[in-house]
Amino acid sequence: MIKLLTDLYNRIFSSVNSLVSFLIPENAFSWQTLILLGLFSWIMSVPATSIAEFLLYNLGWIFVILGIHWATSAKKSLRIGDVPLSIWITGAVTSFYLFGIVTGELSPKALVVWPLISAVIGLLPACLGEDLKLKIPPQGKRKNLAILISSQLLLSCWFQFYFVLQSWLVEYPSILADNFSQSAFVVQVEYPNNIPANFLKTINSKSPFGIKINETKCTNNDKIPKESCIQPRGLLIVNQMASLLENQLNNKPWSQIERNLLPQEREQLIGKIANQAKTEIASEKIKEDNLWQAGHAIETEGNGYNLELQAIWQGPRSQSAPHSITKSCNITPVNRPTNTGTILSGKVKCELPKGWSIDQPIVAMN
């Protein structure tokens, strides 16, 4: 036991000694000095208050950023060919400081701005003279600088495009159900239907991409949004409309139902249940519900009627023709016994919905 504690002590002492030797500068003009100044500023900011704390804490970050750039620039192994990696390392730390530490919360802007900050760091040595005055870069370096700036602009645009797409998918989730086969930059991943249950559990618990395959949660008869289901919200709208229609007409006197199905009254009924359906599935994050236009079609069928509820997608789509989801409801007269005899009342029975993306595999994403 004593030997174990002795070995542990020796290892800790050796590690601390190596760290101290690494940080102690050989001379005052070195990157270690800047790192130590940064650490000293952070320590001094702890007992300080108000403006002094703010200045010391942020000054510490500035010292550390300068020290990291100096250290990584001096290390020749941190290069790819003639390109130093120090500008991207320093850019990452600077971006984290500006859009994480200063703001108090790490935002997507940190990733978007990172390539631009790195490009500026790589550009400064060629554009600043010894007296810190701006100068025109030497002709031999202009081509490389142009490639650096343009490549970082492109990378920043792709990062921004990613976050824009993510916000679209949150606000307009039905886009995920569209066909991306003709897209130049979006690839739709399909999963086999016979995935073993144990494999599903492994994916659902350990997926690094946040993608999960849902075994039973999502169905074509869903009436309310279920967590992470990738399905057109029109499916939820027509299912909820059908449920509300059943509540409105089931077991009502047949004469009253026929009055409700007259053209003017029918328009009011469909409009009312469509608005109510959208309200019941509404979410603060989702903005697409107003892009679903409710419609209907009706025809006589025997002694009753066949009412087709429609949800038509008017939002962004891969084809010019609008996508639609329909659900047919049969409304028939039946004799219902009462205390005084029988009366003719209505019975509503709705089929499963049909249309856009209904037959595709249902996938869940977290």
C-alpha positions as CSV (number, residue, x, y, z in Angstrom):
1,M,0.0,0.0,0.0
2,I,2.8,2.4,0.9
3,K,4.6,1.5,-2.3
4,L,1.4,2.2,-4.3
5,L,1.0,5.6,-2.7
6,T,4.7,6.4,-3.2
7,D,4.4,5.5,-6.9
8,L,1.3,7.7,-7.2
9,Y,3.1,10.6,-5.5
10,N,6.1,10.2,-7.8
11,R,3.9,10.2,-10.9
12,I,2.0,13.3,-9.8
13,F,5.2,15.1,-8.8
14,S,6.8,14.2,-12.1
15,S,3.8,15.4,-14.1
16,V,3.6,18.7,-12.2
17,N,7.4,19.1,-12.6
18,S,7.2,18.5,-16.3
19,L,4.3,21.0,-16.6
20,V,6.2,23.7,-14.7
21,S,9.4,23.1,-16.7
22,F,7.3,23.4,-19.9
23,L,5.7,26.7,-18.8
24,I,8.8,28.3,-17.3
25,P,10.3,30.5,-20.1
26,E,14.0,30.4,-20.9
27,N,13.8,34.1,-21.4
28,A,11.1,36.8,-20.8
29,F,10.4,37.2,-24.5
30,S,8.6,33.9,-25.2
31,W,5.1,32.4,-25.6
32,Q,5.3,30.9,-22.1
33,T,5.4,34.4,-20.7
34,L,2.1,35.3,-22.4
35,I,0.4,32.0,-21.1
36,L,1.6,32.7,-17.6
37,L,0.4,36.3,-17.8
38,G,-3.0,35.0,-18.9
39,L,-3.1,32.5,-16.0
40,F,-2.0,35.3,-13.6
41,S,-4.8,37.6,-14.9
42,W,-7.4,34.9,-14.4
43,I,-6.3,34.3,-10.8
44,M,-6.3,38.0,-10.0
45,S,-9.8,38.4,-11.5
46,V,-11.2,36.0,-8.9
47,P,-11.0,38.4,-5.9
48,A,-11.6,41.5,-8.1
49,T,-15.0,43.0,-8.5
50,S,-16.9,44.9,-11.2
51,I,-14.8,46.5,-13.9
52,A,-11.5,45.2,-12.6
53,E,-12.7,41.6,-12.8
54,F,-14.0,42.1,-16.3
55,L,-10.8,43.7,-17.5
56,L,-8.5,41.1,-15.9
57,Y,-10.5,38.1,-17.1
58,N,-10.7,39.3,-20.7
59,L,-7.1,40.4,-20.6
60,G,-6.2,36.9,-19.5
61,W,-7.9,35.5,-22.6
62,I,-6.1,37.9,-24.9
63,F,-2.7,36.9,-23.4
64,V,-3.6,33.2,-23.8
65,I,-4.7,33.6,-27.4
66,L,-1.5,35.4,-28.3
67,G,0.6,32.8,-26.5
68,I,-1.2,29.9,-28.3
69,H,-0.6,31.6,-31.7
70,W,3.1,32.1,-30.9
71,A,3.6,28.6,-29.6
72,T,1.8,26.9,-32.5
73,S,3.5,29.1,-35.1
74,A,6.9,28.2,-33.7
75,K,6.3,24.5,-33.9
76,K,7.3,23.3,-37.3
77,S,5.5,19.9,-36.9
78,L,2.1,21.8,-36.9
79,R,2.2,22.2,-40.7
80,I,0.6,20.7,-43.7
81,G,3.3,21.3,-46.4
82,D,4.0,25.0,-46.1
83,V,0.7,25.8,-44.5
84,P,0.9,26.3,-40.8
85,L,-2.1,25.0,-38.7
86,S,-1.5,27.7,-36.1
87,I,-4.0,30.1,-37.9
88,W,-6.9,27.6,-37.5
89,I,-5.9,26.7,-33.9
90,T,-5.7,30.3,-32.9
91,G,-8.9,31.1,-34.9
92,A,-10.8,28.4,-33.1
93,V,-9.7,29.7,-29.7
94,T,-10.5,33.3,-30.7
95,S,-13.9,32.3,-32.0
96,F,-14.7,30.3,-28.8
97,Y,-13.7,33.4,-26.8
98,L,-15.8,35.9,-28.8
99,F,-18.9,33.8,-29.3
100,G,-18.7,31.6,-26.2
101,I,-17.0,33.3,-23.3
102,V,-17.9,36.9,-24.1
103,T,-21.6,36.1,-24.9
104,G,-21.9,33.6,-22.1
105,E,-23.3,30.9,-24.4
106,L,-21.6,29.0,-27.2
107,S,-23.6,29.9,-30.4
108,P,-23.4,28.6,-34.0
109,K,-21.7,31.8,-34.9
110,A,-18.6,30.5,-33.4
111,L,-18.3,27.8,-36.1
112,V,-19.4,30.1,-38.9
113,V,-16.9,32.9,-38.0
114,W,-14.0,30.5,-37.2
115,P,-12.7,30.2,-40.9
116,L,-13.0,34.0,-41.3
117,I,-11.0,34.7,-38.2
118,S,-8.4,32.2,-39.3
119,A,-8.2,33.9,-42.7
120,V,-7.6,37.3,-41.1
121,I,-4.9,35.8,-38.8
122,G,-3.2,34.3,-41.8
123,L,-3.5,37.5,-43.7
124,L,-2.1,39.9,-41.1
125,P,1.6,39.1,-41.3
126,A,1.6,39.8,-45.0
127,C,-0.3,43.0,-44.7
128,L,1.4,44.6,-41.7
129,G,4.8,46.1,-41.7
130,E,7.3,46.1,-38.8
131,D,5.8,49.5,-37.8
132,L,2.3,47.9,-37.8
133,K,1.3,50.0,-40.8
134,L,-0.7,48.4,-43.6
135,K,1.2,47.4,-46.7
136,I,0.5,45.6,-50.0
137,P,1.4,41.9,-49.8
138,P,4.4,40.8,-51.8
139,Q,3.4,39.7,-55.3
140,G,4.7,36.1,-54.7
141,K,2.3,35.7,-51.7
142,R,-0.9,37.2,-53.3
143,K,-2.0,34.0,-55.0
144,N,-1.8,32.0,-51.8
145,L,-3.5,34.7,-49.8
146,A,-6.3,34.8,-52.4
147,I,-6.8,31.0,-52.1
148,L,-6.7,31.2,-48.3
149,I,-9.4,33.9,-48.2
150,S,-11.7,32.4,-50.8
151,S,-11.4,28.9,-49.3
152,Q,-12.3,30.2,-45.8
153,L,-15.2,32.2,-47.2
154,L,-16.5,29.1,-48.9
155,L,-16.1,27.0,-45.7
156,S,-17.9,29.7,-43.6
157,C,-20.7,29.8,-46.1
158,W,-21.1,26.0,-45.9
159,F,-21.3,26.2,-42.1
160,Q,-23.9,28.9,-42.3
161,F,-25.8,27.0,-44.9
162,Y,-25.9,24.0,-42.5
163,F,-27.4,26.0,-39.7
164,V,-29.9,27.6,-42.0
165,L,-31.0,24.2,-43.2
166,Q,-31.3,23.0,-39.6
167,S,-33.5,26.0,-38.7
168,W,-35.7,25.3,-41.8
169,L,-36.1,21.6,-40.7
170,V,-37.2,22.7,-37.2
171,E,-39.6,25.3,-38.5
172,Y,-40.8,23.3,-41.6
173,P,-40.3,19.6,-40.6
174,S,-42.4,18.3,-43.6
175,I,-39.4,19.2,-45.9
176,L,-37.7,16.1,-44.5
177,A,-40.5,13.9,-46.1
178,D,-39.7,15.3,-49.6
179,N,-37.8,13.5,-52.3
180,F,-34.1,14.7,-52.4
181,S,-33.0,12.3,-55.2
182,Q,-32.4,15.3,-57.6
183,S,-30.6,17.4,-55.0
184,A,-27.0,18.4,-55.6
185,F,-26.1,18.6,-51.9
186,V,-28.7,16.7,-49.9
187,V,-28.6,12.9,-49.6
188,Q,-31.6,11.0,-48.2
189,V,-30.6,8.0,-46.2
190,E,-33.0,5.0,-46.3
191,Y,-33.0,2.3,-43.7
192,P,-33.9,-1.4,-44.3
193,N,-37.2,-2.6,-42.8
194,N,-35.7,-5.8,-41.2
195,I,-33.2,-4.2,-38.8
196,P,-32.8,-6.4,-35.7
197,A,-34.3,-4.9,-32.5
198,N,-31.0,-5.1,-30.6
199,F,-29.2,-3.2,-33.4
200,L,-32.0,-0.5,-33.2
201,K,-31.4,-0.1,-29.5
202,T,-27.7,0.3,-30.1
203,I,-28.2,3.0,-32.7
204,N,-30.8,4.8,-30.7
205,S,-28.5,5.0,-27.6
206,K,-25.1,5.6,-29.3
207,S,-25.7,7.4,-32.6
208,P,-23.1,10.3,-32.9
209,F,-25.2,12.0,-35.5
210,G,-28.4,12.3,-33.5
211,I,-30.4,10.0,-35.9
212,K,-32.6,7.4,-34.5
213,I,-34.8,4.8,-36.1
214,N,-38.2,4.6,-34.5
215,E,-39.7,1.1,-34.3
216,T,-43.3,1.8,-33.4
217,K,-43.9,5.4,-32.4
218,C,-44.8,6.8,-35.8
219,T,-47.9,5.5,-37.6
220,N,-50.1,6.7,-40.5
221,N,-52.9,7.1,-38.0
222,D,-51.2,9.6,-35.7
223,K,-53.4,12.5,-34.5
224,I,-50.8,14.4,-32.5
225,P,-47.1,15.1,-33.1
226,K,-44.9,12.4,-31.7
227,E,-41.4,13.0,-30.7
228,S,-38.9,13.0,-33.6
229,C,-41.2,11.5,-36.2
230,I,-40.3,12.4,-39.8
231,Q,-43.6,12.6,-41.5
232,P,-45.6,15.4,-43.3
233,R,-47.6,17.4,-40.8
234,G,-50.5,17.2,-43.2
235,L,-50.8,13.6,-42.0
236,L,-51.5,14.8,-38.5
237,I,-53.8,17.5,-39.8
238,V,-56.1,15.2,-41.7
239,N,-56.1,12.6,-38.9
240,Q,-57.0,15.2,-36.4
241,M,-59.7,16.6,-38.8
242,A,-61.2,13.1,-39.2
243,S,-61.3,12.7,-35.4
244,L,-63.0,16.1,-35.0
245,L,-65.5,15.2,-37.8
246,E,-66.4,12.0,-36.1
247,N,-67.1,13.9,-32.8
248,Q,-69.2,16.4,-34.7
249,L,-71.3,14.0,-36.7
250,N,-71.3,10.6,-35.0
251,N,-74.7,9.6,-33.6
252,K,-76.3,12.9,-34.6
253,P,-79.7,12.9,-36.3
254,W,-79.4,12.2,-40.0
255,S,-81.5,15.2,-40.9
256,Q,-79.0,17.4,-39.0
257,I,-76.0,15.8,-40.7
258,E,-77.5,16.3,-44.2
259,R,-78.0,20.0,-43.3
260,N,-74.4,20.2,-42.2
261,L,-73.3,18.7,-45.5
262,L,-75.0,21.4,-47.6
263,P,-72.4,23.4,-49.6
264,Q,-72.3,26.6,-47.4
265,E,-72.6,24.7,-44.0
266,R,-70.0,22.2,-45.2
267,E,-67.5,24.9,-46.0
268,Q,-67.9,26.3,-42.5
269,L,-67.7,22.9,-40.9
270,I,-64.4,21.9,-42.8
271,G,-62.9,25.4,-42.1
272,K,-63.8,25.1,-38.4
273,I,-62.3,21.6,-37.9
274,A,-59.2,22.4,-40.0
275,N,-58.5,25.5,-37.8
276,Q,-59.1,23.5,-34.6
277,A,-56.9,20.6,-35.9
278,K,-54.0,23.0,-36.5
279,T,-54.5,24.6,-33.1
280,E,-54.4,21.3,-31.3
281,I,-51.1,20.2,-33.0
282,A,-49.5,23.7,-32.9
283,S,-46.0,24.2,-31.6
284,E,-44.1,27.4,-31.0
285,K,-41.0,26.2,-33.0
286,I,-43.0,25.0,-36.0
287,K,-44.1,27.6,-38.5
288,E,-45.4,25.5,-41.4
289,D,-49.0,24.8,-40.4
290,N,-50.2,27.9,-42.3
291,L,-48.7,26.4,-45.4
292,W,-51.1,23.5,-45.2
293,Q,-54.3,24.4,-47.1
294,A,-57.3,22.4,-45.9
295,G,-59.7,21.2,-48.6
296,H,-62.4,18.6,-49.2
297,A,-64.4,16.8,-51.8
298,I,-67.8,15.1,-51.4
299,E,-69.8,12.6,-53.4
300,T,-72.9,10.5,-52.7
301,E,-72.3,6.8,-52.0
302,G,-75.5,4.7,-51.7
303,N,-77.6,6.2,-49.0
304,G,-74.7,8.1,-47.5
305,Y,-71.8,10.3,-48.5
306,N,-68.1,9.9,-49.0
307,L,-66.3,13.0,-47.6
308,E,-62.6,13.3,-48.6
309,L,-60.6,15.5,-46.3
310,Q,-57.5,17.1,-47.9
311,A,-54.3,18.7,-46.6
312,I,-52.5,20.4,-49.5
313,W,-48.8,21.5,-49.0
314,Q,-48.2,24.9,-50.4
315,G,-44.7,25.3,-49.0
316,P,-41.2,24.7,-50.5
317,R,-41.1,21.4,-52.4
318,S,-38.9,19.6,-54.9
319,Q,-41.6,19.6,-57.6
320,S,-43.9,22.3,-59.1
321,A,-47.1,20.3,-58.3
322,P,-48.3,20.7,-54.7
323,H,-48.2,17.7,-52.4
324,S,-51.4,16.5,-50.8
325,I,-52.6,14.0,-48.3
326,T,-56.2,12.8,-48.3
327,K,-58.4,10.8,-45.9
328,S,-61.8,9.4,-46.9
329,C,-64.6,9.3,-44.4
330,N,-67.8,7.4,-45.1
331,I,-70.9,9.0,-43.6
332,T,-73.8,6.6,-43.6
333,P,-77.3,6.5,-41.9
334,V,-78.0,3.9,-39.3
335,N,-80.9,3.1,-37.1
336,R,-80.1,3.8,-33.5
337,P,-82.4,2.5,-30.7
338,T,-83.8,4.9,-28.2
339,N,-86.2,4.7,-25.3
340,T,-89.1,5.6,-27.6
341,G,-88.1,3.5,-30.6
342,T,-85.4,4.0,-33.2
343,I,-84.1,7.1,-35.0
344,L,-82.0,7.5,-38.1
345,S,-78.6,8.8,-37.1
346,G,-75.2,9.2,-38.7
347,K,-72.1,7.0,-38.5
348,V,-68.7,8.2,-39.6
349,K,-65.9,5.7,-40.5
350,C,-62.6,7.0,-41.8
351,E,-60.0,5.1,-43.8
352,L,-56.2,5.4,-43.4
353,P,-54.8,8.5,-45.1
354,K,-53.2,8.4,-48.6
355,G,-50.9,10.6,-50.5
356,W,-47.5,12.3,-50.1
357,S,-44.8,10.2,-48.3
358,I,-47.3,7.9,-46.7
359,D,-45.8,4.7,-48.0
360,Q,-42.2,5.6,-47.2
361,P,-40.3,4.3,-44.1
362,I,-40.9,6.3,-41.0
363,V,-37.7,7.4,-39.4
364,A,-37.1,9.4,-36.2
365,M,-34.4,12.0,-35.6
366,N,-33.3,13.5,-32.3
